[in-house]
Amino acid sequence: MPSFTHIDKNGSVRMVDVTEKEPTDRRAVAQGTISMNKATFRMIKNRKVKKGNVLETARIAGIMAAKNTSGLIPMCHPLNLTHVAVDFYPDESGNNIRIKATVRLFDRTGVEMEALTAVSVAALTIYDMCKSYDRGMTISDICLIEKEGGKSGNFVRD
């Protein structure tokens, strides 16, 4: 099992030094789901939520979150992201919306946390905009589904 890179030999927390690493093209894809009641799902789908266009607002929030991840997660490096996409896949049969974020850059460290943060904040934005209709919404299954680049190589979730 690999050692924890954010802990030094004395057990103190540290930010990983990536100075000597070679920059590479890196990409990460994360996803998550927000489930709701049928009436809330229809309101989102038909753009009838009083606060505005829920999915476009959540898309902007997810992109902003990816760009600001280092301000939220203590040991994340500030990064110059070259691409962030947040997409939504409504499932009417399950009254849920799958959220997928793709993040890219050419740098010395990966973008998994940025993709995961984008999905999380997009889901929280949907919840915030619709909570007056449905406080029982559930955010679930946030996970990394794919990663490319870097020393550790590629990862694809089964």
C-alpha positions as CSV (number, residue, x, y, z in Angstrom):
1,M,0.0,0.0,0.0
2,P,1.4,3.4,-0.9
3,S,2.3,5.8,1.8
4,F,0.3,9.0,2.4
5,T,2.0,11.8,0.5
6,H,0.5,14.6,2.6
7,I,2.2,13.4,5.8
8,D,6.0,13.8,6.4
9,K,8.3,11.4,8.3
10,N,7.4,13.0,11.6
11,G,3.7,12.6,11.1
12,S,3.1,16.3,10.3
13,V,0.7,17.4,7.5
14,R,2.4,18.9,4.5
15,M,1.6,20.0,1.0
16,V,3.3,17.7,-1.5
17,D,6.2,19.4,-3.3
18,V,5.6,19.0,-7.0
19,T,8.4,21.3,-8.2
20,E,10.6,18.6,-9.7
21,K,7.7,16.7,-11.4
22,E,7.4,16.9,-15.1
23,P,4.2,18.6,-16.4
24,T,1.9,16.3,-18.3
25,D,-1.6,16.5,-19.8
26,R,-4.0,15.5,-17.1
27,R,-7.7,14.9,-17.1
28,A,-10.2,13.7,-14.5
29,V,-13.9,12.8,-14.7
30,A,-16.2,12.6,-11.7
31,Q,-19.9,12.0,-11.3
32,G,-22.6,12.0,-8.7
33,T,-26.4,11.9,-8.5
34,I,-29.1,14.0,-6.9
35,S,-32.5,12.3,-6.4
36,M,-35.7,14.1,-5.7
37,N,-39.5,13.7,-5.8
38,K,-41.3,13.6,-9.2
39,A,-42.8,17.1,-8.9
40,T,-39.3,18.7,-8.2
41,F,-37.8,16.8,-11.1
42,R,-40.5,18.0,-13.5
43,M,-40.1,21.6,-12.3
44,I,-36.3,21.5,-13.0
45,K,-36.9,19.8,-16.3
46,N,-39.5,22.3,-17.4
47,R,-37.6,25.3,-16.0
48,K,-40.4,26.2,-13.6
49,V,-38.3,26.7,-10.5
50,K,-38.9,30.3,-9.2
51,K,-35.2,30.9,-8.5
52,G,-34.2,30.5,-12.2
53,N,-32.7,27.9,-14.5
54,V,-31.5,25.3,-12.0
55,L,-29.1,23.3,-14.3
56,E,-27.4,26.3,-15.9
57,T,-26.9,27.9,-12.4
58,A,-25.5,24.6,-11.1
59,R,-23.2,24.3,-14.2
60,I,-21.7,27.8,-13.4
61,A,-21.4,26.8,-9.7
62,G,-19.6,23.6,-10.6
63,I,-17.2,25.3,-12.9
64,M,-16.4,28.0,-10.3
65,A,-15.9,25.4,-7.7
66,A,-13.4,23.5,-9.8
67,K,-11.5,26.7,-10.3
68,N,-11.5,27.4,-6.5
69,T,-10.8,23.9,-5.1
70,S,-7.5,24.9,-3.5
71,G,-9.3,27.4,-1.4
72,L,-11.6,24.7,0.0
73,I,-9.4,21.6,0.3
74,P,-6.4,22.4,2.5
75,M,-3.6,20.5,0.7
76,C,-4.7,21.1,-2.9
77,H,-2.4,23.1,-5.2
78,P,-3.8,26.2,-6.9
79,L,-4.0,25.2,-10.5
80,N,-4.5,26.9,-13.9
81,L,-7.2,24.7,-15.3
82,T,-7.5,24.7,-19.1
83,H,-10.9,23.1,-19.3
84,V,-13.9,22.4,-17.0
85,A,-17.2,21.0,-18.2
86,V,-20.2,20.2,-16.1
87,D,-23.0,18.1,-17.7
88,F,-26.3,16.9,-16.5
89,Y,-28.1,13.6,-17.4
90,P,-31.8,13.7,-16.1
91,D,-33.4,10.3,-15.5
92,E,-37.1,10.7,-15.5
93,S,-37.8,7.1,-14.5
94,G,-35.7,7.5,-11.3
95,N,-36.4,11.2,-10.7
96,N,-32.7,11.9,-10.5
97,I,-30.0,13.9,-12.3
98,R,-26.6,12.5,-12.8
99,I,-23.9,15.2,-12.8
100,K,-20.6,14.7,-14.6
101,A,-17.6,17.0,-14.4
102,T,-14.6,16.8,-16.7
103,V,-11.5,18.8,-15.8
104,R,-8.2,19.2,-17.8
105,L,-4.8,20.9,-17.5
106,F,-1.2,20.6,-18.4
107,D,0.7,20.7,-15.1
108,R,2.6,18.8,-12.4
109,T,-0.4,17.5,-10.3
110,G,-3.7,16.0,-11.1
111,V,-7.2,17.4,-11.2
112,E,-9.3,14.7,-9.4
113,M,-10.2,16.9,-6.5
114,E,-11.3,19.7,-8.9
115,A,-13.6,17.3,-10.8
116,L,-15.1,15.9,-7.5
117,T,-15.5,19.4,-6.1
118,A,-17.3,20.5,-9.3
119,V,-19.8,17.6,-9.0
120,S,-20.4,18.2,-5.3
121,V,-21.0,22.0,-5.6
122,A,-23.3,21.5,-8.7
123,A,-25.4,19.0,-6.7
124,L,-25.5,21.4,-3.7
125,T,-26.6,24.2,-6.0
126,I,-29.5,22.1,-7.3
127,Y,-30.4,21.3,-3.7
128,D,-30.2,25.0,-2.7
129,M,-32.4,26.2,-5.5
130,C,-35.0,23.5,-5.0
131,K,-35.1,23.0,-1.2
132,S,-38.3,25.0,-0.7
133,Y,-40.0,22.3,-2.9
134,D,-38.3,19.2,-1.7
135,R,-36.1,19.0,1.4
136,G,-35.8,15.2,1.0
137,M,-33.5,15.4,-2.0
138,T,-30.5,13.1,-1.7
139,I,-27.0,13.7,-3.1
140,S,-25.2,10.4,-3.6
141,D,-22.5,8.3,-5.4
142,I,-20.0,11.1,-5.9
143,C,-16.9,9.4,-7.2
144,L,-14.0,9.6,-9.6
145,I,-14.8,7.6,-12.7
146,E,-11.7,8.3,-14.8
147,K,-8.3,9.9,-14.6
148,E,-5.5,10.3,-17.1
149,G,-1.9,11.4,-16.9
150,G,0.7,11.7,-14.2
151,K,3.1,9.3,-12.6
152,S,0.4,7.0,-11.3
153,G,-1.0,6.5,-14.8
154,N,-4.6,6.1,-15.9
155,F,-7.6,5.0,-13.8
156,V,-11.0,3.9,-15.1
157,R,-13.7,2.8,-12.6
158,D,-15.2,-0.6,-13.3
